[in-house]
Amino acid sequence: MRNHLSKIIAILSFSFSLNASATEILVPAYFYPSSDPNLSFWDEMTAAASQGVAITAIMNPNSGPSNVINSDYTAAVDTFRAAGGKVIGYVSTQYGARDASAVLADVNAYKNFYQIDGIFLDEMHNIPATLNYYQTLRNDISTIDTNYKVFGNAGTNTLEAYIGAADVLITFENQTGFNSYTPDAWTANYSASHFANLLYNVSSAAEMQSAISLAASRNVGYVYVTNDNGANPWDTLPSYWNAEVAAVSAVPEPNNTALLLVGLSLLGLQVKRRKIRAE
């Protein structure tokens, strides 16, 4: 009996360990960490993170890390991370045309200048010819810091092989077409934590809430929606930021009930097999 109880506990523990986190916010934080409290979007992100909201901010001091440390960014990043947020550094790849050594120089600069959690590879191509370029970059970034998570921004559907070139793939970045957008079928074979969607020029909070629900239903683990637009639609937080934080926080965790039933079924099958052997 004690042996059966141990197996029940083990199976239930395994079932609950399969539970993944709900949707997280991925913010292209392409705005300066102003010291003016009325303009500090970093402070607003920090306030949300301190309430337990999962937020990853993409820092971008100057289309990359710049050449020197910026103390304003140091303070903002450190405060945000202390509140529970995560920060990744923006690096351009020019669709595979940028020399890999220049990309890695930017990664090293972020490593030397700031305490961050990963790298955002922008302008990622989605064709076979550049796959090796991005796979090699990912391996080299891991050499720089084994803890860095790599985000790759193709901004659209991409080849399944690219799942090996980044921890997270941005499979949609646009201001239109999200309702009719169809993710590649292969994405259903991976956990939602591998995918992100970024939407801009979304005018109303109601449309934002609908987009977040739709992204979650499409197996997307990171999302960001803003009503910002123009040449740089990522230079402010949306006017409905607080509503977005609430909407993302309301996305339910994956249901453990189904996993529990799987565990119990496995146990039942094992007991049944034991009885058959005994007979």
VOTORZA-314279 format. One record per atom (N, C-alpha, C): atom name; chain; y, z negated, x. Coordinates in steps of 0.001 Angstrom, whole numbers, plus 500000, padded with zeros to 6 digits. Atoms other than C-alpha are relative to their C-alpha. Example, Ala and Ser with C-alpha at 12.3 -4.5 7.8 and 13.67 -1.06 7.14 Angstrom:
# VOTORZA-314279
R atom mol     yy     zz     xx
R    N   A 498810 500000 500890
R   CA   A 495500 492200 512300
R    C   A 501200 500000 500900
R    N   A 498810 500060 499180
R   CA   A 498940 492860 513670
R    C   A 501090 499270 499230
//
This chain:
# VOTORZA-314279
R atom mol     yy     zz     xx
R    N   A 498789 500000 500838
R   CA   A 500000 500000 500000
R    C   A 501263 500000 500874
R    N   A 498846 500071 499105
R   CA   A 502352 499109 502814
R    C   A 500233 501343 500686
R    N   A 499889 498681 499368
R   CA   A 501584 502447 504444
R    C   A 500660 501000 499063
R    N   A 499383 499114 500994
R   CA   A 502482 504289 501218
R    C   A 501488 499712 499862
R    N   A 498595 500378 500137
R   CA   A 505739 502318 500954
R    C   A 500818 500540 501162
R    N   A 499301 499476 498825
R   CA   A 506694 503315 504490
R    C   A 500241 501490 499866
R    N   A 499855 498554 500158
R   CA   A 506099 506956 503639
R    C   A 501034 500333 498933
R    N   A 498978 499790 501040
R   CA   A 508190 506683 500482
R    C   A 501393 499861 500602
R    N   A 498697 500242 499379
R   CA   A 511093 505247 502480
R    C   A 500360 501152 500940
R    N   A 499740 498912 499057
R   CA   A 510744 507946 505140
R    C   A 500384 501270 499281
R    N   A 499712 498769 500735
R   CA   A 510708 510770 502607
R    C   A 501349 499921 499302
R    N   A 498706 500147 500671
R   CA   A 513649 509389 500651
R    C   A 501136 500060 501013
R    N   A 498967 499949 498961
R   CA   A 515617 508913 503871
R    C   A 500232 501423 500436
R    N   A 499866 498599 499616
R   CA   A 514900 512516 504819
R    C   A 500750 500766 498918
R    N   A 499349 499290 501106
R   CA   A 515984 513713 501377
R    C   A 501493 499754 499994
R    N   A 498576 500309 500037
R   CA   A 519290 511899 501502
R    C   A 500722 500500 501234
R    N   A 499357 499503 498789
R   CA   A 519947 513030 505066
R    C   A 500345 501467 499888
R    N   A 499707 498589 500187
R   CA   A 519985 516619 503806
R    C   A 501338 500224 499317
R    N   A 498758 499850 500743
R   CA   A 523135 515944 501822
R    C   A 501139 500458 500898
R    N   A 498878 499469 499223
R   CA   A 526105 517973 503076
R    C   A 501301 499489 499414
R    N   A 498698 500439 500482
R   CA   A 529775 517155 502791
R    C   A 500558 501002 499008
R    N   A 499352 499124 500962
R   CA   A 531915 518580 500011
R    C   A 501016 500885 500713
R    N   A 499008 499076 499445
R   CA   A 534669 521149 500501
R    C   A 501040 499267 500842
R    N   A 498959 500540 499137
R   CA   A 537137 520487 503321
R    C   A 501185 500957 500018
R    N   A 498790 499186 499918
R   CA   A 540689 521749 503823
R    C   A 500191 500470 501443
R    N   A 499712 499424 498682
R   CA   A 541365 524100 506746
R    C   A 501425 500548 499968
R    N   A 498581 499642 500082
R   CA   A 545144 524304 507236
R    C   A 500461 500768 501232
R    N   A 499304 499339 498895
R   CA   A 546728 526994 509424
R    C   A 501383 499350 500149
R    N   A 498785 500814 499891
R   CA   A 549404 524526 510525
R    C   A 500973 500637 500976
R    N   A 499108 499246 499127
R   CA   A 551764 527084 512003
R    C   A 501451 499598 499739
R    N   A 498663 500555 500204
R   CA   A 554763 524818 511511
R    C   A 500229 498892 501017
R    N   A 499664 500947 498944
R   CA   A 556588 522622 513976
R    C   A 499941 498567 499473
R    N   A 500053 501400 500426
R   CA   A 555969 518851 513813
R    C   A 501367 499335 500079
R    N   A 498626 500492 500010
R   CA   A 559554 517996 512915
R    C   A 500056 498481 499940
R    N   A 499774 501449 500058
R   CA   A 560859 514467 513428
R    C   A 500710 499598 498715
R    N   A 499349 500267 501278
R   CA   A 562706 514788 510114
R    C   A 498924 499743 498953
R    N   A 501067 500312 500963
R   CA   A 560494 513000 507538
R    C   A 500025 500893 498766
R    N   A 499925 499122 501161
R   CA   A 561722 515389 504847
R    C   A 499425 501394 500282
R    N   A 500488 498675 499626
R   CA   A 560392 518382 506781
R    C   A 498656 499946 500717
R    N   A 501188 500138 499182
R   CA   A 557296 517008 508481
R    C   A 498725 500244 499199
R    N   A 501262 499670 500666
R   CA   A 554302 518810 507055
R    C   A 498828 499317 500702
R    N   A 501048 500738 499302
R   CA   A 552215 517141 509748
R    C   A 499865 498593 499433
R    N   A 500063 501329 500601
R   CA   A 553143 513789 508231
R    C   A 499289 500040 498654
R    N   A 500665 499874 501299
R   CA   A 551994 515026 504819
R    C   A 498492 500170 500174
R    N   A 501434 499862 499727
R   CA   A 548656 516108 506259
R    C   A 499406 498670 500450
R    N   A 500472 501295 499516
R   CA   A 548336 512766 508016
R    C   A 499817 499017 498858
R    N   A 500101 500899 501151
R   CA   A 548990 510891 504773
R    C   A 498740 500294 499197
R    N   A 501202 499630 500751
R   CA   A 546217 512843 503041
R    C   A 498739 499617 500768
R    N   A 501166 500340 499181
R   CA   A 543795 512366 505943
R    C   A 499737 498502 499991
R    N   A 500153 501458 499998
R   CA   A 544446 508628 505902
R    C   A 499362 499486 498715
R    N   A 500639 500360 501268
R   CA   A 543159 508591 502309
R    C   A 498550 500481 499945
R    N   A 501390 499590 499934
R   CA   A 539832 509997 503447
R    C   A 499740 501461 499689
R    N   A 500162 498572 500273
R   CA   A 540486 513671 502686
R    C   A 499652 500719 501304
R    N   A 500441 499290 498799
R   CA   A 538653 515919 505163
R    C   A 500905 501204 500244
R    N   A 499053 498936 499679
R   CA   A 541310 518128 506788
R    C   A 499858 500392 501460
R    N   A 499929 499465 498651
R   CA   A 541145 520347 509849
R    C   A 501271 500837 500094
R    N   A 498739 499281 499814
R   CA   A 544531 521586 511083
R    C   A 499899 500916 501208
R    N   A 499954 499057 498886
R   CA   A 544938 524689 513247
R    C   A 501382 499896 500634
R    N   A 498707 500117 499340
R   CA   A 547704 523885 515715
R    C   A 500310 501305 500726
R    N   A 499604 498722 499405
R   CA   A 549709 526805 517092
R    C   A 501422 499881 500547
R    N   A 498663 500228 499458
R   CA   A 552625 525836 519335
R    C   A 500804 501270 500264
R    N   A 499249 498788 499664
R   CA   A 553511 529370 520445
R    C   A 499033 501192 500090
R    N   A 501064 498988 500022
R   CA   A 550879 531929 519358
R    C   A 498929 499668 501036
R    N   A 500908 500542 499003
R   CA   A 548615 529792 521491
R    C   A 500540 498669 500495
R    N   A 499616 501340 499550
R   CA   A 549009 526603 523542
R    C   A 501337 499926 500710
R    N   A 498811 499940 499164
R   CA   A 552153 527733 525437
R    C   A 499634 499608 501430
R    N   A 500273 500254 498579
R   CA   A 552509 526982 529136
R    C   A 500200 498551 500417
R    N   A 499729 501401 499672
R   CA   A 553560 523340 528989
R    C   A 499657 499125 498803
R    N   A 500257 500959 501070
R   CA   A 552741 520244 526996
R    C   A 501263 499798 499177
R    N   A 498897 500278 500908
R   CA   A 554957 519694 523953
R    C   A 499777 498600 499426
R    N   A 500197 501398 500400
R   CA   A 555418 515981 523316
R    C   A 500031 499811 498483
R    N   A 499983 500091 501454
R   CA   A 556196 516566 519626
R    C   A 498624 500307 499421
R    N   A 501355 499677 500440
R   CA   A 552809 518207 519185
R    C   A 499019 498906 500404
R    N   A 500884 501086 499560
R   CA   A 551120 515479 521222
R    C   A 500032 498850 499007
R    N   A 499853 501115 500935
R   CA   A 552510 512809 518895
R    C   A 499404 500336 498637
R    N   A 500489 499607 501317
R   CA   A 551700 514749 515719
R    C   A 498482 500097 499974
R    N   A 501454 499830 499926
R   CA   A 548172 515643 516794
R    C   A 499300 498655 500117
R    N   A 500641 501300 499794
R   CA   A 547324 512147 517985
R    C   A 500057 499139 498738
R    N   A 499851 500790 501229
R   CA   A 548678 510531 514806
R    C   A 499090 500528 498903
R    N   A 500840 499377 501014
R   CA   A 546878 513001 512571
R    C   A 498521 499702 500248
R    N   A 501397 500272 499685
R   CA   A 543562 512542 514378
R    C   A 499670 498522 499816
R    N   A 500226 501436 500191
R   CA   A 543953 508755 514312
R    C   A 499811 499669 498530
R    N   A 500128 500218 501439
R   CA   A 544234 509022 510527
R    C   A 498697 500571 499448
R    N   A 501268 499444 500443
R   CA   A 540916 510869 510374
R    C   A 499943 501511 499960
R    N   A 499976 498544 500000
R   CA   A 542028 514500 510604
R    C   A 499403 500581 501270
R    N   A 500485 499279 498819
R   CA   A 540654 517092 513003
R    C   A 500967 501135 500321
R    N   A 499054 498980 499546
R   CA   A 542660 519593 515054
R    C   A 499270 501023 500862
R    N   A 500537 498930 499154
R   CA   A 541672 522961 516506
R    C   A 501160 500866 500482
R    N   A 498910 499245 499392
R   CA   A 543761 525182 518761
R    C   A 499899 501490 499753
R    N   A 499929 498560 500266
R   CA   A 544851 528712 517859
R    C   A 499952 500806 501294
R    N   A 500072 499075 498871
R   CA   A 543845 531469 520299
R    C   A 499793 501407 499443
R    N   A 500154 498605 500415
R   CA   A 544277 535220 519797
R    C   A 498927 500691 500834
R    N   A 500994 499205 499256
R   CA   A 541444 537595 520719
R    C   A 500265 501499 499888
R    N   A 499616 498587 500154
R   CA   A 543054 540892 519618
R    C   A 498795 500891 499700
R    N   A 501171 499242 500472
R   CA   A 539832 542048 517929
R    C   A 499085 500433 501148
R    N   A 500889 499745 498885
R   CA   A 537901 541861 521163
R    C   A 500642 500730 501154
R    N   A 499325 499233 498948
R   CA   A 540500 543732 523237
R    C   A 500650 499099 501048
R    N   A 499356 500887 499047
R   CA   A 542019 540674 524913
R    C   A 499001 499574 501071
R    N   A 500877 500384 498908
R   CA   A 540584 539848 528299
R    C   A 499458 498598 499770
R    N   A 500637 501287 500258
R   CA   A 538105 536997 527960
R    C   A 500568 498899 500883
R    N   A 499439 501010 499098
R   CA   A 539639 535225 530958
R    C   A 501308 499435 499462
R    N   A 498744 500465 500598
R   CA   A 542985 535036 529141
R    C   A 499712 499078 498817
R    N   A 500395 500857 501122
R   CA   A 541289 533605 526043
R    C   A 499567 498633 500517
R    N   A 500509 501262 499456
R   CA   A 539529 530971 528121
R    C   A 501093 499203 500705
R    N   A 498857 500703 499411
R   CA   A 542762 530163 529955
R    C   A 500745 499215 498919
R    N   A 499378 500710 501118
R   CA   A 544263 529276 526574
R    C   A 499164 498794 499580
R    N   A 500883 501113 500367
R   CA   A 541229 527131 525739
R    C   A 500148 498865 500999
R    N   A 499825 501029 498970
R   CA   A 541585 525300 529047
R    C   A 501352 499310 499893
R    N   A 498678 500601 500170
R   CA   A 545298 524770 528397
R    C   A 499978 498976 498874
R    N   A 500128 500975 501096
R   CA   A 544539 523139 525044
R    C   A 499245 498759 500478
R    N   A 500809 501110 499497
R   CA   A 541905 521020 526764
R    C   A 500834 499069 500883
R    N   A 499194 500791 499066
R   CA   A 544400 519881 529403
R    C   A 501219 499354 499337
R    N   A 498752 500464 500616
R   CA   A 547375 519409 527076
R    C   A 499799 499009 498848
R    N   A 500112 500741 501272
R   CA   A 546013 517897 523839
R    C   A 498569 499511 499754
R    N   A 501292 500480 500479
R   CA   A 543214 515879 522319
R    C   A 499673 500767 498712
R    N   A 500331 499190 501170
R   CA   A 541628 518407 519943
R    C   A 498486 500017 499785
R    N   A 501404 500022 500410
R   CA   A 538313 519041 518225
R    C   A 499331 501371 500055
R    N   A 500604 498680 499951
R   CA   A 537805 522761 518659
R    C   A 501024 501098 500177
R    N   A 499175 498822 499755
R   CA   A 539176 526279 518904
R    C   A 499896 500962 498816
R    N   A 499918 498998 501062
R   CA   A 540294 528841 516309
R    C   A 500214 501362 500651
R    N   A 499902 498657 499426
R   CA   A 539575 532376 517531
R    C   A 500506 500951 498924
R    N   A 499407 499111 500993
R   CA   A 541950 534576 515562
R    C   A 499716 501456 500367
R    N   A 500191 498558 499805
R   CA   A 541644 538341 515120
R    C   A 498602 500287 500546
R    N   A 501389 499741 499613
R   CA   A 537861 538280 515433
R    C   A 499541 501302 499352
R    N   A 500531 498757 500550
R   CA   A 536274 541697 515012
R    C   A 498671 499714 499294
R    N   A 501238 500192 500760
R   CA   A 533230 542188 512781
R    C   A 499020 501157 500189
R    N   A 500843 498839 499741
R   CA   A 531469 545141 514395
R    C   A 498999 499694 501121
R    N   A 501006 500272 498970
R   CA   A 528353 545317 516619
R    C   A 500542 500082 501419
R    N   A 499525 499765 498637
R   CA   A 530324 546524 519650
R    C   A 500647 498780 500640
R    N   A 499309 501164 499428
R   CA   A 532232 543250 520060
R    C   A 499204 498706 499858
R    N   A 500798 501208 500215
R   CA   A 529432 540837 519177
R    C   A 499763 499240 501296
R    N   A 500272 500669 498735
R   CA   A 528532 540103 522785
R    C   A 501243 499315 500562
R    N   A 498725 500584 499553
R   CA   A 532200 539470 523621
R    C   A 500197 498619 499370
R    N   A 499761 501269 500692
R   CA   A 532410 536721 520981
R    C   A 498886 498987 500256
R    N   A 501082 500930 499676
R   CA   A 528989 535251 521692
R    C   A 500210 499387 501380
R    N   A 499728 500503 498654
R   CA   A 529915 534956 525363
R    C   A 501167 499013 499995
R    N   A 498869 500923 500121
R   CA   A 533259 533364 524463
R    C   A 499537 498647 499464
R    N   A 500459 501269 500572
R   CA   A 531518 530786 522326
R    C   A 499242 499178 501039
R    N   A 500753 500708 498967
R   CA   A 529136 529897 525150
R    C   A 500932 499429 501070
R    N   A 499067 500456 498967
R   CA   A 532008 529650 527631
R    C   A 500874 498852 499489
R    N   A 499221 501099 500586
R   CA   A 534032 527452 525262
R    C   A 499175 498724 499992
R    N   A 500880 501172 499975
R   CA   A 531040 525126 524990
R    C   A 499888 499420 501399
R    N   A 500016 500478 498613
R   CA   A 531029 524913 528768
R    C   A 501262 499202 500315
R    N   A 498737 500719 499797
R   CA   A 534673 523831 528713
R    C   A 499951 498630 499326
R    N   A 500173 501274 500708
R   CA   A 533902 521152 526106
R    C   A 498855 500156 499004
R    N   A 501189 499871 500851
R   CA   A 530499 520734 524494
R    C   A 500247 499529 498576
R    N   A 499720 500524 501342
R   CA   A 532069 518955 521517
R    C   A 500896 500913 499167
R    N   A 499094 499119 500743
R   CA   A 534430 521780 520564
R    C   A 499242 500799 498945
R    N   A 500509 499138 501061
R   CA   A 533707 523453 517239
R    C   A 500817 501288 500022
R    N   A 499332 498705 499929
R   CA   A 534521 527180 517235
R    C   A 500090 500619 498608
R    N   A 499739 499305 501253
R   CA   A 536095 528833 514191
R    C   A 500354 501450 500337
R    N   A 499727 498592 499752
R   CA   A 536090 532647 514128
R    C   A 500590 500668 498778
R    N   A 499290 499434 501142
R   CA   A 538577 534462 511923
R    C   A 499869 501519 499929
R    N   A 500120 498578 500304
R   CA   A 537261 537851 510881
R    C   A 500887 500350 498808
R    N   A 499129 499802 501156
R   CA   A 539215 537431 507645
R    C   A 499376 500829 498902
R    N   A 500700 499177 500982
R   CA   A 536636 539473 505749
R    C   A 498505 499854 500250
R    N   A 501434 500043 499771
R   CA   A 532900 539963 505429
R    C   A 499658 500508 501394
R    N   A 500372 499644 498634
R   CA   A 531143 540270 508751
R    C   A 498489 500094 500113
R    N   A 501432 499870 499768
R   CA   A 527713 540889 510245
R    C   A 499355 498618 500130
R    N   A 500696 501281 499919
R   CA   A 525149 538115 509981
R    C   A 499862 499528 501443
R    N   A 500160 500377 498591
R   CA   A 524739 538186 513763
R    C   A 501175 499175 500514
R    N   A 498825 500752 499557
R   CA   A 528252 536747 514076
R    C   A 499880 498508 499715
R    N   A 500218 501427 500225
R   CA   A 526911 533448 512800
R    C   A 499667 499310 501323
R    N   A 500278 500547 498679
R   CA   A 525864 533007 516431
R    C   A 501194 500011 500928
R    N   A 498797 499911 499172
R   CA   A 529399 533593 517685
R    C   A 501043 498954 499629
R    N   A 499054 501029 500433
R   CA   A 531123 530729 515842
R    C   A 499270 498985 499133
R    N   A 500560 501021 500889
R   CA   A 530337 527480 514089
R    C   A 500428 500230 498561
R    N   A 499445 499721 501324
R   CA   A 532549 528506 511167
R    C   A 500605 501397 500011
R    N   A 499442 498655 500124
R   CA   A 533391 532046 510061
R    C   A 500961 500050 498824
R    N   A 499047 499791 501092
R   CA   A 536519 532784 508037
R    C   A 499692 501374 499413
R    N   A 500476 498759 500603
R   CA   A 535184 535431 505658
R    C   A 500953 500570 498951
R    N   A 498960 499455 500878
R   CA   A 538299 535863 503525
R    C   A 501337 499431 500426
R    N   A 498610 500388 499754
R   CA   A 541991 535801 504467
R    C   A 500873 501083 499383
R    N   A 499213 498981 500690
R   CA   A 544247 537592 502032
R    C   A 500827 499339 498902
R    N   A 499183 500490 501108
R   CA   A 546795 537233 499241
R    C   A 499558 500571 498657
R    N   A 500474 499375 501237
R   CA   A 544966 539386 496674
R    C   A 498489 500230 500094
R    N   A 501384 499563 500055
R   CA   A 541475 540294 495572
R    C   A 498946 498918 500066
R    N   A 501001 501048 499835
R   CA   A 539816 536893 495744
R    C   A 499037 499936 498814
R    N   A 500870 500082 501175
R   CA   A 538483 536947 492190
R    C   A 498913 501063 500020
R    N   A 500970 498911 499976
R   CA   A 536741 540281 492755
R    C   A 499226 500082 501319
R    N   A 500667 500004 498693
R   CA   A 535690 539542 496340
R    C   A 498541 499555 499856
R    N   A 501417 500348 500021
R   CA   A 531914 539421 496865
R    C   A 499530 499670 501413
R    N   A 500498 500342 498661
R   CA   A 530565 537507 499876
R    C   A 498698 500745 500281
R    N   A 501272 499390 499622
R   CA   A 527719 539118 501804
R    C   A 498840 499113 499558
R    N   A 501151 500746 500508
R   CA   A 524335 538109 500407
R    C   A 499411 499058 501044
R    N   A 500620 500816 498956
R   CA   A 523206 536725 503776
R    C   A 500637 498625 500131
R    N   A 499331 501301 499860
R   CA   A 525754 533891 503586
R    C   A 499302 498905 499200
R    N   A 500711 500990 500810
R   CA   A 523580 532193 500969
R    C   A 498869 499326 500778
R    N   A 501089 500560 499200
R   CA   A 521006 531520 503696
R    C   A 500468 498894 500932
R    N   A 499440 500997 499094
R   CA   A 523329 529115 505519
R    C   A 500779 498960 499195
R    N   A 499246 501046 500685
R   CA   A 525067 525884 504631
R    C   A 501466 500395 499870
R    N   A 498595 499688 500271
R   CA   A 528599 526012 503240
R    C   A 500900 499670 501179
R    N   A 499176 500411 498858
R   CA   A 529901 524354 506408
R    C   A 500205 501115 501017
R    N   A 499842 498866 499085
R   CA   A 529571 527720 508173
R    C   A 501103 500970 499568
R    N   A 499096 498985 500540
R   CA   A 532207 529479 506034
R    C   A 501322 499395 499521
R    N   A 498663 500422 500424
R   CA   A 535934 529262 505269
R    C   A 500710 501172 499335
R    N   A 499148 499010 500663
R   CA   A 538371 531105 502985
R    C   A 501442 499523 500060
R    N   A 498572 500306 499922
R   CA   A 542174 531243 503422
R    C   A 500747 500937 499060
R    N   A 499266 499215 500979
R   CA   A 544416 532394 500566
R    C   A 501479 499658 500065
R    N   A 498559 500238 500036
R   CA   A 548197 532822 500525
R    C   A 500630 500786 498867
R    N   A 499254 499389 501100
R   CA   A 550838 533904 498018
R    C   A 499327 499754 498648
R    N   A 500604 500427 501270
R   CA   A 548965 532056 495263
R    C   A 501034 499133 499298
R    N   A 498752 500576 500504
R   CA   A 551860 531142 493018
R    C   A 499860 498658 499298
R    N   A 500045 501198 500839
R   CA   A 550627 528399 490697
R    C   A 498879 499052 500396
R    N   A 501026 501003 499736
R   CA   A 548650 525187 490988
R    C   A 498720 500316 499240
R    N   A 501180 499648 500785
R   CA   A 546322 526417 488244
R    C   A 499174 501070 500705
R    N   A 500706 498949 499252
R   CA   A 545470 529532 490274
R    C   A 499358 499420 501255
R    N   A 500547 500662 498822
R   CA   A 544980 527359 493343
R    C   A 498716 499262 499653
R    N   A 501179 500764 500401
R   CA   A 542544 525091 491509
R    C   A 498825 500915 499671
R    N   A 501045 499034 500320
R   CA   A 540618 528091 490217
R    C   A 499391 500589 501272
R    N   A 500474 499426 498741
R   CA   A 540384 529550 493739
R    C   A 499111 499021 500758
R    N   A 500802 501004 499303
R   CA   A 539054 526301 495187
R    C   A 498633 499863 499353
R    N   A 501282 500077 500711
R   CA   A 536370 526074 492514
R    C   A 499146 501229 500282
R    N   A 500720 498758 499754
R   CA   A 535442 529700 493067
R    C   A 499431 500028 501420
R    N   A 500482 500045 498618
R   CA   A 535185 529234 496839
R    C   A 498786 499088 500118
R    N   A 501125 500937 499938
R   CA   A 532913 526216 496397
R    C   A 498749 500609 499381
R    N   A 501144 499373 500667
R   CA   A 530686 528188 494021
R    C   A 499399 501116 500844
R    N   A 500466 498921 499122
R   CA   A 530382 530899 496689
R    C   A 499469 499480 501337
R    N   A 500585 500586 498792
R   CA   A 528969 528502 499297
R    C   A 500981 500000 501167
R    N   A 498957 500094 498979
R   CA   A 532240 528045 501196
R    C   A 500382 498539 500181
R    N   A 499772 501408 499734
R   CA   A 532772 524691 502865
R    C   A 501405 499633 500411
R    N   A 498605 500231 499620
R   CA   A 536358 525091 504128
R    C   A 500876 500946 499188
R    N   A 499107 499144 500783
R   CA   A 539244 526377 502029
R    C   A 501438 499523 500165
R    N   A 498575 500325 500033
R   CA   A 543030 526525 502016
R    C   A 500693 501033 499145
R    N   A 499248 499135 500908
R   CA   A 545352 527931 499383
R    C   A 501464 499599 500082
R    N   A 498567 500296 499937
R   CA   A 549140 528233 499612
R    C   A 500800 501010 499195
R    N   A 499081 499056 500657
R   CA   A 552027 529777 497699
R    C   A 501002 500569 500994
R    N   A 499177 499414 498942
R   CA   A 553719 530550 501024
R    C   A 499652 501487 500133
R    N   A 500239 498569 499832
R   CA   A 554106 534261 501771
R    C   A 500917 500525 501105
R    N   A 499117 499418 498993
R   CA   A 556056 536680 503969
R    C   A 499272 500290 501295
R    N   A 500564 499635 498708
R   CA   A 555538 537551 507621
R    C   A 499071 498923 500542
R    N   A 500861 501113 499607
R   CA   A 554099 534099 508330
R    C   A 499769 499122 498782
R    N   A 500249 500783 501214
R   CA   A 552536 532679 505164
R    C   A 499403 498626 500276
R    N   A 500584 501283 499621
R   CA   A 551357 529626 507081
R    C   A 501041 499061 500622
R    N   A 498965 500808 499337
R   CA   A 554719 528115 508112
R    C   A 500504 498837 499155
R    N   A 499718 501195 500810
R   CA   A 554855 525495 505326
R    C   A 498698 499566 499351
R    N   A 501051 500373 500942
R   CA   A 552491 523478 503216
R    C   A 500404 500511 498625
R    N   A 499651 499519 501342
R   CA   A 552283 524693 499615
R    C   A 500771 498946 499212
R    N   A 499246 500937 500839
R   CA   A 554595 523160 497040
R    C   A 499066 499141 499153
R    N   A 500992 500757 500782
R   CA   A 551445 522024 495202
R    C   A 498995 499295 500919
R    N   A 500887 500609 499022
R   CA   A 549988 520335 498306
R    C   A 499234 498815 499443
R    N   A 500680 501190 500515
R   CA   A 549228 517033 496572
R    C   A 498947 500367 498960
R    N   A 500979 499540 500987
R   CA   A 547505 518857 493723
R    C   A 498803 500654 500690
R    N   A 501103 499371 499262
R   CA   A 545462 520833 496255
R    C   A 499102 498948 500636
R    N   A 500781 501096 499428
R   CA   A 544397 517665 498034
R    C   A 499105 499388 498927
R    N   A 500779 500575 501094
R   CA   A 543285 516274 494687
R    C   A 498886 500939 499559
R    N   A 500992 499020 500444
R   CA   A 541468 519496 493755
R    C   A 498825 500075 500964
R    N   A 501073 499946 499012
R   CA   A 539524 519633 496999
R    C   A 499198 498707 499983
R    N   A 500694 501288 500040
R   CA   A 538700 515934 496787
R    C   A 499081 499895 498791
R    N   A 500787 500058 501227
R   CA   A 537303 516523 493293
R    C   A 498761 500884 500037
R    N   A 501206 499172 499890
R   CA   A 534743 519101 494462
R    C   A 498823 499067 500236
R    N   A 501091 500986 499890
R   CA   A 531467 517203 493940
R    C   A 499135 500219 501218
R    N   A 500978 499917 498928
R   CA   A 529112 516388 496741
R    C   A 498745 500677 499461
R    N   A 501276 499455 500448
R   CA   A 525826 518303 496625
R    C   A 499145 498897 499397
R    N   A 500741 500991 500768
R   CA   A 523534 516512 494191
R    C   A 498753 499535 500748
R    N   A 501170 500540 499318
R   CA   A 521016 514204 495836
R    C   A 498781 499922 499086
R    N   A 501111 500163 500923
R   CA   A 518890 514099 492690
R    C   A 498901 501007 500272
R    N   A 500994 498963 499728
R   CA   A 517203 517405 493428
R    C   A 499252 499709 501283
R    N   A 500635 500331 498740
R   CA   A 516544 516293 496982
R    C   A 499040 498829 499844
R    N   A 500867 501136 500270
R   CA   A 515081 513032 495717
R    C   A 498699 500464 499355
R    N   A 501190 499478 500673
R   CA   A 512712 514932 493442
R    C   A 499096 500740 500966
R    N   A 500796 499320 498986
R   CA   A 511610 517080 496365
R    C   A 499215 498978 500818
R    N   A 500666 501032 499219
R   CA   A 510834 513956 498359
R    C   A 498848 499365 499256
R    N   A 501059 500606 500803
R   CA   A 508855 512400 495539
R    C   A 498848 500963 499776
R    N   A 501052 498993 500181
R   CA   A 506972 515630 494977
R    C   A 499121 500100 501235
R    N   A 500765 499968 498754
R   CA   A 505969 515723 498628
R    C   A 499072 498798 500104
R    N   A 500822 501203 499967
R   CA   A 504726 512160 498361
R    C   A 498828 500117 499041
R    N   A 501061 499834 500987
R   CA   A 502761 512940 495199
R    C   A 498926 500947 500486
R    N   A 500958 499036 499476
R   CA   A 501146 515918 496853
R    C   A 499126 499365 501076
R    N   A 500758 500646 498942
R   CA   A 500122 513809 499821
R    C   A 498981 499020 499420
R    N   A 500911 500948 500644
R   CA   A 498590 511112 497579
R    C   A 498843 500738 499345
R    N   A 501036 499206 500668
R   CA   A 496713 513764 495605
R    C   A 498977 500494 501011
R    N   A 500913 499515 498968
R   CA   A 495261 515199 498805
R    C   A 499096 498883 500506
R    N   A 500799 501141 499554
R   CA   A 494109 511734 499866
R    C   A 498871 499713 499019
R    N   A 501008 500255 501019
R   CA   A 492264 511296 496559
R    C   A 498883 501025 500060
R    N   A 500997 498924 499924
R   CA   A 490551 514653 496911
R    C   A 499055 499755 501173
R    N   A 500824 500277 498832
R   CA   A 489352 513726 500400
R    C   A 499043 498839 499735
R    N   A 500806 501183 500271
R   CA   A 488100 510351 499157
R    C   A 498817 500338 499096
R    N   A 501093 499625 500899
R   CA   A 486022 512019 496456
R    C   A 498960 500802 500765
//
